[in-house]
């Protein structure tokens, strides 16, 4: 009977370790997604390299080049909260910047005579911005 109790305790600690690892992996995957999106925005297209985009991203957002490199090519098992929060903040700032650009372009399109009734792109942009406003 005593052997079974020890076995059950061992199983419980083994399960909690797996759960802890899956939580860490979730944060790392989310950070990878943010870093990838940031690098995609920073990459200038043909002739540019991802390494150069990583260096520009470091200058722009203050996140080390090595962090971008590691998240892309050799994801860590866990990461510091400060790095995670910096990536999150940079990603959110970039999203706000892109929404503002879309809002400006939509305003210019309407001034040029394009409206939701005669342009599917304008209708789609209005729907996207309307959905974002309703969430806030």
Beta strands, then each sheet from edge to edge (+ up, - down):
end
